Amino acid sequence: MNNIARILAALPVLALALTTTVSAEEHKSAEKPAASAKAAPAIPSSPAAPATAAAKPAATIAPVATPKTAAAAPVVRAPAEPVVAPRPRAKPQSAAPQRVALATTAVAEKAAEPAAPPHTLHWSYEGETGPRAWAKLSPEFAKCGSGERQSPIDIRDGMKLDLEPISFEYRPSNFKVIDNGHTIQANVGGWNAMRVMGRRFRLVQFHFHRPSEEAIDGRQFEMVVHLVHKDSEGRLGVVAVLVEGGARQPAIQAVLNNLPLEKGEEVPAATNLDLTQILPENKKYFTYMGSLTTPPCSEDVLWIVMQQPVQASADQLNLFSRIYPMNARPIQAAGGRTIKESN
C-alpha cells in the first residue's frame, strides 16, 4: 500500500514533465519550416487543396506542382542579371580586299571621266580620207598638212655634183609578204644595208606605189619601189627605184608569187630573194631631204632617187593594178629645197 501511495503521488509530476517534452518537440518541428522558408520560398498551395493541409506541420507537407497549379500560380524568381553578349572580335582587314576596293574605285572614277573624242586612223588615197584630209584625221597626222619638207616632189634642176657612190650591201635573204591595206610590202630578214654620206642604213622593208610618186622633170613612171632603211640612231633613208614597162622583173615577181589571200596576213616566202635584182645597173641618184609619203608624214627622211629606172612586164604591172590601181600621194611643193644630182 505504501508503494501504491507513492506512485499515485508521483503521477502529477510525470504528467507535467511529459507535457513539457511534447511542447518542446512541437516547438522544434515548427522552427524547421521557417528555416527552410528562408532558404527557398514556399510554393503556394493550389486553391483546390484541402484546407486542413495548412493546419499540418510544414515539415510534413510535400506539395507537388501540377501543370494546372504552375499555370495558375507562376513561380516568383529573383530578377536575373542582364546577359551581355560578347562583342565579336574585329577581323584584321587583309590587303587584298583593300586593293580590290581601290581598283573598283579607280574603275568607277575612270568610267565617270568624259570620253576622249574618237580619232580615226583610217586613211586612203581618195575620197573623204584621201591625201587632202590626212592632216585632219588625227593630231598624229598634222605634218601631212603643216610640214615644210614633204614628199614626194617633182625633181628638177638638181645640182650636179661628184657625190659619193652608194654602196649597197645586199645579199639573198628570206622575206615575208603582207598586204597592209595600202600597198604590197616585203619585210626583209637577214642583214642588208647601204652606205652613203658616211652613214650605214639597214634595209627593213620595201613596198610599191602605182603610179610612181616621184617625178623627174614632170614625168611619172608606171610604178616605184621604195626600199626603207634605218640607221643605228633610228633615222630613215629611203631609196626610190622607178619602174617602167618592159621586161619581166624577177624581184617583183618573187613578191607577187607570195601574195597573201587576206589583208594583214604575213606570208613567209619559201625561197630567198636576191635584192640586187631590184636595183638598176647605173647607180647615179638624186638626193634631198623630205618626209614619209604616207601618214604620219614624218620629216627628216633622207631620200635617194635612182636616176635610171628598172623594168617590169605588163603582166606584172597589171597584176599589181588589180589590187591597187592607184596608191600614190600627189606631188608636194619642193619649197626651195636643195636637190643634189650625182654626175
Order of alpha helices (4+ residues) and beta strands (2+ residues): alpha-alpha-alpha-alpha-alpha-beta-beta-beta-beta-beta-beta-beta-beta-beta-beta-alpha-beta-beta-beta-beta-alpha-beta
